[in-house]
Amino acid sequence: MEQLCPRCHEQQVAKSSTSNAGRHAGLIGLLIANSAASYNCPACGKIPLAEFPEEFQSGVKRKRTLSILGAAGVFALIIVLLFVREMM
């Protein structure tokens, strides 16, 4: 989702990179860390989500929710596969 900075209206905002902890925690950690990432403007720095237009906020919230649900789904799938493996 491309969005201009709500402060300077000149630069495109970019999502901040995920932390090393998120990368080292595997797929589930990466999904959760990516959903919590903030947005940064090259000129203005970190921009809170509340400063963006409502349609951008709702899109970000929807993507974050789907990312968290995806992480929970992957975790549940791993648990089910481990349980099935133990039953064999």
DAJO-V917240 format. One record per backbone hydrogen bond with DSSP energy under -0.5 kcal/mol. CO is the residue of the C=O (numbers start at 0). NH is the residue of the N-H. If there is no record, write none. Layout:
co: {CO	CO}
nh: {NH	NH}
//
This chain:
co: {2	4	10	11	13	18	19	20	22	24	25	26	27	28	29	30	31	33	37	38	39	40	44	46	47	48	52	53	54	55	56	57	58	59	60	61	62	63	64	65	66	67	68	69	70	71	72	73	74	75	76	77	78	79	80	81	82	83	84}
nh: {12	8	4	41	39	22	23	24	25	28	29	30	31	32	33	34	35	36	15	46	13	44	40	38	50	51	56	57	58	59	60	61	62	63	64	65	66	67	68	69	70	71	72	73	74	75	76	77	78	79	80	81	82	83	84	85	86	87	87}
//
